[in-house]
Amino acid sequence: MTANEQVLQQLETVNFPTPPTIVVRLVQLLAKDNVTAEELGAAMALDAGMAARVLHLANSVALGGSTPVESIPEAVLRVGVDGVRDLVFALAMVGAMRPAHFDYRPFWRHSLAVAFTAQALQTRALNLTTPFPETYAAGLLHDLGMLVLDRALGERYREVLDAARTTSRPLVEVEHEMLGTDHASTGGRMLGIWRFPPLLVDAVANHHHPWVSGQTVTQLVHLADFICNHQGIHHGTGFFPQACERRVWDELGVDAEALPQIVAEVQTELSRAEAVLAAA
């Protein structure tokens, strides 16, 4: 049995954690176009830990709050649906699989940036007639497989990350060479086990190969991931891609000249994300 076959066999026996019920409920709510603060508040009130984190975030100096917030509905109104959404996903990933062999902050910062960018691209995609509510979550979870591989392989995955960093090569290529699989397919498998929406599963599993399924959300995440890595907002491996297939821009109907404006918007959003990271 080869080393890669041993890795694949090891991944088959991974005991994937079960997402908390509160997280599943909030994912469902946040996928709605018109979710209200009252709905989010009612769901979070059932989880003391989640409620405490949202209250902390609402009362943090970073959000400029002056009057103390004491109720969950008030906290949701102050933080906003976007802030709650980010905090929910951050807490879900931290609680389920905090990484042991790489720095969580750049990983999560990159994930947030890809989510922001995918959303910004969606608003500019001329060939998209109907926006997808799953786009943001797909961007946020696209590298989930890194957490799974870190949890399952331990030091072996640290070696993969070190190899990608020292050679300045795409992580997905190094993973295939050293493991026989990659974080994208692994993350997609986990979301499938968690019974997340098919669009999310596809976007995570195929974000490095957006033509496999042809799903628009997958293409948006692929392009957003490229833009963030190109701008140096990466998950810690230090890979800076220099070009992206013109076909991606054309398929979505996004003008590449809009890139500077998109990057500026993402940088603004990331300043808000730091407050989420602190609360998580």
N, C-alpha and C positions, 0 to 999 in steps of 0.2 A: 504494500500500500504506500503510495507517494505521500509526501508531506501535505500537499494540497487536498488529497482525498481524506486524510486524517482530519484536516480542518473542517471540510464539508460535513464529515460524519459527526464531528464535535458540535457543529451548529445545529444539526438535526436533533440533538438531545438537549438543546438549550431550553430551560424552563422560563418561557417568556412571562413577565409579570402581567397581572391583570390590571387594566386601568381602573382607577377608582370610579365608583358609580357617579359621583358628582362631576367628574371630568367628562364622562360620556354624556351626561345630561347637558352640561354647558356647551360641549361641542355641538350638540344638536341645536341648542338655542342660538349659538353664535353663527350657525349656518343660515339662519333666517335673515331676510333682508330688513325686516322691521322689528327686530327684537327690542323689547322695552327694558328700562332700568328695573321696573317692578318684577318682570319675569326673571331677570338675572339675579336680583336680590333674593327672591323667593327660593331659587335653587341654591344659592350660596349660603343662605341662612341655615341649611341643613348640614353644613360642614363647618364646624367651629374653626378648624385650622385655616381653611380658605377664607372664611369671613374675616378672621383676624388679620390676614395678610392684606386683604383689600382695604380694610380700615386703616392699616398702617400706611399703605400707599396713598390713600386719600388724605391723610394727615401729614404726609411728608412735606418737608420744606421745598423739595424739588418741584412740587406741583403748585407751590405758592399759596397753599391754603392758610387762612388766618383764623377762621372760626372752626373749632374742633368738630369733627364729624363723628357721630355716635351711632348712627343706624346704617344698615347695609344699603337700603335704597338711596340714602344720601351719598354714601360712599361711591356707589355706581355712577350717580349723576356727576359727582366731582371728577372721578377718574375717567369716566367716559367708557363707552362700550369698547373702544379700541384698547384702552389700558387694561380693562378687565380681561379681554381676550388674550392679550399678551401674557398677563400674569397667570391665567389659567393654564396655558400651554407650558409656560416656564415651570410652574410648580409641578405639572404632570410629569415633565421629563426629569426634573430634579428628584422628585419623589420616587419615580419608577427606576431610574438608572443614572445616578450621578456618576460621571466618568472618573476612573481611578488613574488613568494613564495619559490624560491630556487636560489642558486648561479649559474649564467650562465657559469662562467669560468670552473669549474670542469665538468659541463655537456658537454660543447663543447669540452673540452680537451679529455674527454672519447670518445665522438663521433668521433673525429679525430683519436684517437688511434685505435678504432675498425676499422675504414676505412683503416688505414695503415696496420693493422694486417691482415684483410681480404685479402688485396691485396698481402701481403707477403705469406700468406697461399696458395693463388691461384697459385703463381709461383712455389710452391713446391708440389702441388696436382698431384700426378702421375696418378690418375684416371680421370683427367680432360684433354680432348683432345683439347678443344678450350677455351681460356680465355673469360670471360664475361666482357664487358666494364662497365656493371652496378654494378659490385662488390664494387667498391670504394664508389659510391653514396649510395648504400644500407647500407654499414657500417656507413656512415656519418649520415644517416637519421633514423637509426634503433630505436632511442629513441624519435623520433618526438612526439609520443603520450604523453610524459610527458608534453610538452609545451601545448598541446591541453587540457589535464586534468587540468593543472594549470590555464589556461585561463578560462575554463568553471566552475570549482568548487571552485576556490579561496582558502579560509581558510580551507575548507574541504580537499583539496589535501595536504595542509601543514601538516594536522594531519596524513595523510597517510604516507608522507615522514618521519615525526618524529617517527611514530610507527615502520617503517622499520629500521630506524637508531638506535633506542634504543634497538630493539630486535635482530639486526644483522641478519635479515632474508631477503630472496630475495624480492625485491620490488614487483615483479609480483604476488607473493603469498599474500602479505599484501593488494595489490590493489583489488584482487579478494574477499578477506574476507570483506573488508570495503566498496568496491564500486560495486562489482558484475561484474566488467570488469577490463581491464588492459591497460597499455600504448601501448602495442604491437598492439592489435586489434584496438585501437583508432587511432593510427598513420597510420595503414594500411588503415583504412576507409578514413582518410583525403587525403592520396596520391591517393586513388581511385577517390575521388571527384575532385582532381586536375588533374586527367587523366594522371598520371605518368605511365611509362611502367609497365606491369603486374609483371615482375620479381622484381621490386623495391617494389611494393605493397605487394607481397607475402613475401619477405625477412623481411620487417618491421612487417607485421602482425604475422608472424610465427617464428620469430627468437628465441623464447623460446621453440618452438616445431617444430624443423626442419624436423620431419618425417611426418607432416601433408600433405605437398605437395610433399616432396622429391626433391625439387629444389636445385641444387648445390649451387647457390648463397645464399640461405637461410641457408644452412649448413655451408658455409664459415663464414657468419655473426654470427651464433650461436657459432661457435668455437672461433672466434675472440673476441666476447663479453666475453666468459669464460676466455680466456687468459688475457685480460685486467683487468677484475675484480680480477682475481687470483693474478695479479701483483700489485694490489692496485690502478690501474688507473680506478677509478669508477666515477660515476656522483654525488657523494656526500652522498649516503646512507651508505657507509662503509661496504658493503657486500663482503666477501672474500670467494668465493667457493673453496673448496679443491680438487674437482675431477670433471672430465668430462667423459661422457660415452666413452668407448674405441671404440664403434661403429662409433662415429663421425670421429675420426682419420682414421679408416679403410675405411669408405665409401669414403672419399676424397683421400685416399692414401698418407696421410701426416705422416712423421716420427715424433713421439713425441719428439725424441731426438734433433730435430731441434729447439725446443722451446727457448733455451737460445739465439741462434743467431737471431731468430725472434724478441725476446724482445729487444735485443740490437739495431736492426734496427729501431724498433718503437720508442725507446727512442731518437735516433738521429733525426728521422722525427719530433718528438714532439718539439724539440728545434726550428725547423723551424716554427712549428705551432704557437709558441708564438708570432711571428711577425704578423701572420695572425690575431690572437686574438686581438692584439693591434690595428691593422688597422681597424678591424670590430667594 
